[in-house]
Amino acid sequence: MKITLFGATGATGQHVVEQALAAGHQVTAVVRDPSKLRRAELTVVEADTMDPAAIEPAVSGADAVISALGTRNGRGPTTVCADGASSIMRAMTAAGTRRLVVVSAAGLAKDNDGPLTRVLVKPIVQRMLRNPFADMRRMEELVRAGALDWTIIRPPMLTEGPRGPYRTAVDTGVRGGMRISRANLAHAVLLATPDEKTIGKVLTVAR
């Protein structure tokens, strides 16, 4: 596949880059600072993600676009995911590129959660991360309302563990799924990207 990746310098994006290249995909990474990515087999484009005209050439001709954008602002107010998705979708529409996969968060919903998680754990997490969750919720709304071939991937708490077994659920949560390694998340993203069965679906992934 020809993949255009946003958020390539982030913790999850780096795993997507490594695994995509290892699988033989052609990867274009759109970044603000090219010096953070030094791979001979990687195409790096310096551009402002929030400028649709600037990123349109990078998404043109791609088989799929992946957004692993996230805030570096901790728990503070942010619109990076929503604004980024809006810009990416406008650029894709102009370029005629249709496949979009975005990384969100399992904490947004309580589907299929056990009583303890639903009543205690999730409400606490949602209060603590209300700003980034509000941003991701808005991102999901924009993606769902768009006309692209989208898939939303929701992981729970992310860890730096190795690749290993993990579970997935479509349009619901993974029962008891509290964590997943970034390596497994990247694997799930790349597995879902060419899978037409995931178009228009929310895919939850967890260990």
VOBA-1610 file (N, C-alpha, C; in pm, whole numbers, padded with zeros to 5 digits, always signed):
BEGIN
Met+00083-00120+00000Met+00000+00000+00000Met+00086+00125+00000Lys+00030+00230-00055Lys+00089+00363-00041Lys+00015+00433+00073Ile+00085+00457+00182Ile+00023+00511+00302Ile+00078+00650+00330Thr-00011+00744+00358Thr+00030+00874+00409Thr-00006+00879+00556Leu+00092+00912+00639Leu+00076+00906+00784Leu+00093+01044+00846Phe-00002+01080+00930Phe+00007+01201+01012Phe+00028+01160+01157Gly+00114+01234+01227Gly+00149+01196+01363Gly+00263+01096+01369Ala+00345+01095+01266Ala+00451+00994+01255Ala+00559+01008+01360Thr+00578+01127+01417Thr+00683+01145+01517Thr+00632+01118+01659Gly+00504+01091+01674Gly+00449+01058+01805Gly+00482+00916+01845Ala+00452+00882+01969Ala+00488+00750+02022Ala+00420+00637+01943Thr+00294+00654+01910Thr+00224+00552+01830Thr+00266+00559+01685Gly+00276+00679+01631Gly+00313+00695+01491Gly+00446+00631+01457Gln+00540+00636+01548Gln+00671+00574+01523Gln+00658+00424+01505His+00570+00361+01582His+00547+00217+01565His+00480+00189+01432Val+00387+00275+01392Val+00323+00256+01262Val+00425+00265+01150Val+00515+00362+01158Val+00620+00377+01058Val+00704+00250+01050Glu+00754+00204+01164Glu+00843+00087+01167Glu+00775-00036+01109Gln+00651-00061+01153Gln+00583-00182+01108Gln+00539-00172+00962Ala+00499-00054+00919Ala+00458-00038+00780Ala+00576-00059+00684Leu+00689-00001+00718Leu+00807-00019+00634Leu+00853-00164+00635Ala+00848-00228+00751Ala+00888-00369+00761Ala+00798-00458+00676Ala+00672-00417+00661Ala+00577-00495+00582Ala+00587-00464+00432Gly+00673-00370+00396Gly+00693-00338+00255Gly+00603-00230+00199His+00532-00158+00286His+00447-00050+00239His+00530+00074+00204Gln+00479+00154+00114Gln+00541+00283+00083Gln+00478+00388+00174Val+00560+00449+00258Val+00507+00539+00361Val+00555+00681+00337Thr+00459+00773+00336Thr+00488+00917+00335Thr+00446+00974+00469Ala+00539+01033+00541Ala+00511+01092+00671Ala+00505+01243+00658Val+00395+01302+00701Val+00379+01447+00698Val+00411+01501+00837Val+00514+01585+00844Val+00564+01631+00974Val+00601+01779+00968Arg+00611+01840+01084Arg+00659+01977+01092Arg+00811+01982+01093Asp+00872+01881+01156Asp+01017+01879+01172Asp+01076+01752+01112Pro+01123+01755+00987Pro+01177+01635+00922Pro+01298+01575+00993Ser+01369+01654+01073Ser+01489+01603+01139Ser+01457+01493+01240Lys+01329+01481+01279Lys+01291+01378+01376Lys+01273+01241+01314Leu+01273+01236+01181Leu+01257+01109+01110Leu+01371+01093+01011Arg+01457+00998+01037Arg+01572+00974+00950Arg+01573+00829+00905Arg+01492+00799+00804Arg+01487+00665+00746Arg+01496+00680+00595Ala+01594+00613+00537Ala+01616+00627+00393Ala+01495+00582+00311Glu+01425+00479+00359Glu+01313+00425+00283Glu+01181+00497+00309Leu+01184+00600+00392Leu+01065+00676+00428Leu+01063+00809+00353Thr+00948+00842+00293Thr+00931+00973+00231Thr+00878+01069+00335Val+00951+01176+00359Val+00913+01273+00461Val+00875+01404+00394Val+00756+01453+00428Val+00706+01579+00373Val+00690+01678+00487Glu+00755+01792+00473Glu+00742+01897+00574Glu+00623+01985+00538Ala+00521+01985+00623Ala+00401+02064+00595Ala+00322+02083+00723Asp+00238+02185+00722Asp+00149+02213+00833Asp+00021+02131+00815Thr-00001+02036+00904Thr-00118+01949+00894Thr-00248+02027+00890Met-00249+02142+00953Met-00372+02221+00960Met-00400+02303+00834Asp-00318+02289+00732Asp-00335+02360+00607Asp-00370+02260+00497Pro-00498+02246+00461Pro-00537+02146+00361Pro-00463+02158+00229Ala-00440+02280+00183Ala-00370+02298+00056Ala-00227+02250+00064Ala-00164+02268+00180Ala-00024+02227+00196Ala-00009+02076+00200Ile-00109+02006+00252Ile-00096+01860+00266Ile-00163+01783+00152Glu-00236+01853+00066Glu-00304+01784-00044Glu-00208+01703-00131Pro-00090+01756-00170Pro+00001+01674-00250Pro+00046+01547-00179Ala+00055+01551-00047Ala+00102+01434+00029Ala-00003+01323+00033Val-00133+01359+00028Val-00237+01257+00033Val-00281+01213-00107Ser-00246+01292-00208Ser-00283+01259-00345Ser-00215+01130-00389Gly-00292+01036-00441Gly-00236+00910-00489Gly-00216+00805-00382Ala-00246+00837-00257Ala-00230+00740-00150Ala-00343+00637-00153Asp-00312+00513-00120Asp-00416+00411-00103Asp-00492+00432+00027Ala-00422+00488+00125Ala-00485+00512+00254Ala-00411+00622+00328Val-00487+00693+00412Val-00431+00795+00499Val-00459+00753+00643Ile-00356+00758+00726Ile-00368+00721+00867Ile-00336+00843+00952Ser-00423+00872+01048Ser-00396+00980+01142Ser-00373+00923+01281Ala-00251+00941+01330Ala-00217+00905+01467Ala-00187+01033+01545Leu-00254+01141+01507Leu-00233+01268+01573Leu-00278+01263+01719Gly-00209+01335+01802Gly-00245+01344+01943Gly-00186+01469+02003Thr-00241+01508+02116Thr-00194+01629+02181Thr-00068+01604+02263Arg+00018+01702+02268Arg+00134+01699+02358Arg+00108+01793+02476Asn-00018+01830+02490Asn-00058+01929+02590Asn-00110+01866+02718Gly-00085+01737+02736Gly-00131+01669+02856Gly-00283+01670+02866Arg-00334+01723+02976Arg-00478+01726+02999Arg-00541+01861+02966Gly-00463+01953+02912Gly-00513+02087+02884Gly-00602+02091+02761Pro-00667+02205+02741Pro-00754+02222+02623Pro-00676+02199+02494Thr-00738+02134+02399Thr-00673+02105+02272Thr-00777+02081+02164Thr-00741+02111+02041Thr-00828+02081+01926Thr-00748+02014+01815Val-00631+01961+01848Val-00541+01911+01745Val-00601+01793+01668Cys-00671+01703+01735Cys-00728+01587+01665Cys-00842+01629+01573Ala-00932+01712+01625Ala-01046+01756+01544Ala-01001+01845+01429Asp-00915+01942+01459Asp-00869+02032+01353Asp-00786+01956+01249Gly-00704+01863+01297Gly-00623+01783+01206Gly-00710+01698+01115Ala-00812+01633+01174Ala-00902+01549+01093Ala-00976+01633+00989Ser-01022+01750+01031Ser-01093+01837+00937Ser-01004+01875+00819Ser-00881+01912+00848Ser-00788+01951+00742Ser-00754+01833+00652Ile-00727+01719+00713Ile-00692+01599+00636Ile-00807+01558+00545Met-00928+01562+00596Met-01045+01524+00517Met-01067+01619+00399Arg-01045+01746+00422Arg-01059+01843+00312Arg-00954+01817+00204Ala-00832+01789+00248Ala-00724+01761+00152Ala-00752+01632+00075Met-00801+01529+00144Met-00830+01402+00079Met-00943+01418-00022Thr-01045+01493+00014Thr-01157+01515-00077Thr-01111+01587-00204Ala-01027+01687-00186Ala-00975+01760-00301Ala-00887+01672-00389Ala-00815+01580-00326Ala-00723+01493-00401Ala-00789+01368-00456Gly-00912+01340-00411Gly-00980+01220-00456Gly-00934+01094-00386Thr-00876+01109-00268Thr-00830+00995-00187Thr-00939+00961-00086Arg-00973+00832-00071Arg-01094+00798+00004Arg-01068+00726+00137Arg-00964+00649+00151Arg-00949+00563+00270Arg-00882+00639+00384Leu-00952+00648+00498Leu-00903+00720+00614Leu-00918+00634+00739Val-00808+00621+00814Val-00809+00550+00942Val-00757+00646+01049Val-00836+00665+01155Val-00795+00756+01261Val-00790+00684+01395Val-00695+00723+01478Val-00681+00666+01613Val-00751+00758+01711Ser-00841+00701+01791Ser-00916+00775+01891Ser-00886+00716+02029Ala-00988+00693+02110Ala-00966+00639+02245Ala-01088+00561+02292Ala-01064+00445+02356Ala-01173+00362+02407Ala-01244+00428+02524Gly-01176+00522+02589Gly-01235+00589+02705Gly-01355+00675+02672Leu-01381+00701+02545Leu-01494+00785+02506Leu-01627+00716+02531Ala-01629+00583+02528Ala-01755+00509+02538Ala-01750+00405+02650Lys-01868+00358+02689Lys-01877+00257+02795Lys-01939+00128+02743Asp-01938+00108+02612Asp-01997-00010+02551Asp-01928-00137+02599Asn-02007-00233+02644Asn-01957-00366+02681Asn-01863-00364+02801Asp-01861-00255+02879Asp-01777-00251+02998Asp-01843-00327+03112Gly-01759-00382+03200Gly-01810-00442+03321Gly-01860-00335+03417Pro-01935-00374+03520Pro-01993-00276+03613Pro-01890-00184+03677Leu-01776-00238+03722Leu-01675-00157+03788Leu-01617-00053+03692Thr-01586-00097+03572Thr-01531-00004+03473Thr-01632+00102+03434Arg-01755+00061+03413Arg-01858+00153+03367Arg-01895+00256+03473Val-01904+00213+03600Val-01953+00301+03707Val-01842+00379+03774Leu-01723+00320+03782Leu-01615+00385+03858Leu-01498+00428+03770Val-01438+00334+03699Val-01313+00362+03628Val-01334+00464+03515Lys-01430+00437+03425Lys-01448+00525+03309Lys-01486+00667+03349Pro-01579+00687+03443Pro-01611+00825+03482Pro-01491+00902+03534Ile-01404+00835+03610Ile-01284+00902+03661Ile-01192+00940+03546Val-01169+00845+03456Val-01082+00870+03342Val-01139+00981+03253Gln-01269+00979+03233Gln-01331+01080+03148Gln-01322+01219+03209Arg-01327+01228+03342Arg-01310+01358+03406Arg-01166+01406+03397Met-01073+01315+03421Met-00931+01351+03417Met-00889+01395+03277Leu-00941+01329+03175Leu-00899+01355+03036Leu-01009+01423+02956Arg-01090+01505+03023Arg-01206+01563+02957Arg-01167+01648+02836Asn-01054+01718+02843Asn-01016+01803+02730Asn-00970+01723+02608Pro-00873+01631+02622Pro-00837+01551+02504Pro-00951+01462+02456Phe-01035+01413+02548Phe-01148+01331+02505Phe-01249+01415+02427Ala-01271+01540+02470Ala-01362+01627+02396Ala-01310+01651+02254Asp-01180+01664+02242Asp-01118+01683+02111Asp-01137+01558+02025Met-01113+01441+02081Met-01129+01317+02004Met-01275+01290+01972Arg-01365+01325+02063Arg-01507+01307+02035Arg-01549+01394+01915Arg-01503+01516+01912Arg-01532+01604+01800Arg-01470+01550+01671Met-01349+01496+01681Met-01285+01434+01565Met-01372+01322+01510Glu-01420+01236+01600Glu-01504+01124+01556Glu-01631+01174+01489Glu-01691+01279+01543Glu-01812+01336+01483Glu-01784+01383+01340Leu-01671+01450+01322Leu-01636+01500+01189Leu-01612+01385+01092Val-01540+01284+01138Val-01508+01170+01052Val-01636+01096+01012Arg-01723+01072+01108Arg-01849+01002+01080Arg-01937+01080+00982Ala-01936+01212+00995Ala-02021+01296+00910Ala-01966+01312+00769Gly-01840+01278+00750Gly-01777+01294+00619Gly-01817+01184+00522Ala-01773+01199+00399Ala-01810+01105+00292Ala-01697+01010+00256Leu-01592+01005+00339Leu-01478+00918+00309Leu-01502+00776+00359Asp-01416+00685+00317Asp-01421+00545+00363Asp-01340+00535+00493Trp-01405+00563+00605Trp-01334+00580+00732Trp-01342+00458+00822Thr-01243+00448+00908Thr-01244+00355+01021Thr-01187+00430+01141Ile-01256+00420+01254Ile-01208+00478+01379Ile-01155+00365+01466Ile-01034+00379+01516Ile-00976+00276+01602Ile-00960+00333+01743Arg-01019+00263+01840Arg-01018+00308+01978Arg-00936+00213+02066Pro-00820+00257+02112Pro-00744+00180+02210Pro-00771+00231+02351Pro-00750+00147+02453Pro-00753+00194+02592Pro-00617+00253+02629Met-00580+00243+02756Met-00450+00294+02801Met-00336+00232+02720Leu-00245+00317+02673Leu-00135+00270+02590Leu-00011+00246+02672Thr+00060+00137+02640Thr+00184+00103+02708Thr+00296+00088+02606Glu+00416+00074+02654Glu+00532+00055+02565Glu+00575-00090+02560Gly+00486-00181+02587Gly+00518-00323+02583Gly+00539-00373+02442Pro+00577-00500+02427Pro+00605-00558+02296Pro+00478-00601+02224Arg+00493-00643+02100Arg+00382-00703+02027Arg+00344-00834+02091Gly+00216-00866+02086Gly+00167-00990+02144Gly+00019-01006+02112Pro-00046-01102+02176Pro-00189-01122+02149Pro-00271-01002+02195Tyr-00374-00972+02118Tyr-00468-00869+02160Tyr-00604-00903+02100Arg-00707-00833+02150Arg-00843-00860+02107Arg-00902-00738+02035Thr-01001-00763+01952Thr-01070-00654+01882Thr-01220-00673+01894Ala-01292-00562+01883Ala-01438-00565+01881Ala-01486-00456+01787Val-01590-00484+01712Val-01643-00391+01613Val-01769-00324+01668Asp-01766-00191+01670Asp-01880-00110+01714Asp-01923-00139+01857Thr-01829-00185+01939Thr-01852-00203+02082Thr-01716-00209+02149Gly-01715-00214+02284Gly-01588-00220+02354Gly-01537-00363+02370Val-01411-00375+02405Val-01352-00505+02436Val-01370-00529+02586Arg-01445-00629+02620Arg-01476-00657+02760Arg-01349-00678+02841Gly-01331-00599+02946Gly-01214-00614+03032Gly-01085-00562+02971Gly-01095-00495+02857Gly-00974-00445+02790Gly-00929-00312+02847Met-00827-00313+02929Met-00782-00192+02998Met-00654-00133+02939Arg-00577-00213+02868Arg-00448-00166+02815Arg-00420-00231+02681Ile-00329-00169+02608Ile-00274-00229+02487Ile-00141-00161+02460Ser-00045-00237+02409Ser+00084-00177+02376Ser+00071-00096+02247Arg+00153+00007+02235Arg+00153+00087+02113Arg+00192+00001+01993Ala+00277-00097+02015Ala+00316-00187+01906Ala+00196-00265+01856Asn+00111-00312+01949Asn-00010-00384+01908Asn-00110-00291+01842Leu-00120-00169+01892Leu-00210-00072+01830Leu-00168-00045+01686Ala-00039-00025+01664Ala+00011-00002+01528Ala-00022-00120+01438His-00005-00240+01490His-00037-00361+01414His-00185-00363+01376Ala-00272-00330+01471Ala-00416-00328+01446Ala-00452-00223+01342Val-00388-00107+01349Val-00414+00000+01252Val-00379-00047+01112Leu-00262-00106+01097Leu-00218-00150+00965Leu-00298-00269+00914Leu-00347-00352+01005Leu-00430-00466+00965Leu-00567-00419+00916Ala-00620-00317+00982Ala-00753-00268+00946Ala-00752-00184+00819Thr-00641-00119+00792Thr-00638-00020+00682Thr-00682-00077+00547Pro-00635-00194+00503Pro-00681-00245+00373Pro-00810-00328+00383Asp-00863-00345+00504Asp-00978-00433+00526Asp-01108-00358+00501Glu-01175-00387+00392Glu-01298-00317+00357Glu-01410-00343+00457Lys-01401-00453+00533Lys-01504-00483+00632Lys-01505-00384+00747Thr-01396-00309+00764Thr-01390-00212+00873Thr-01435-00072+00831Ile-01469-00054+00704Ile-01511+00078+00658Ile-01644+00115+00724Gly-01649+00238+00777Gly-01769+00283+00845Gly-01789+00221+00982Lys-01682+00164+01039Lys-01690+00096+01167Lys-01597+00159+01271Val-01631+00137+01397Val-01543+00171+01508Val-01482+00041+01558Leu-01351+00031+01554Leu-01280-00089+01596Leu-01210-00062+01729Thr-01252-00133+01834Thr-01186-00122+01963Thr-01082-00232+01975Val-00964-00198+02025Val-00855-00295+02038Val-00803-00291+02181Ala-00772-00407+02237Ala-00720-00414+02374Ala-00655-00549+02396Arg-00568-00554+02497Arg-00502-00680+02529Arg-00602-00777+02589
//
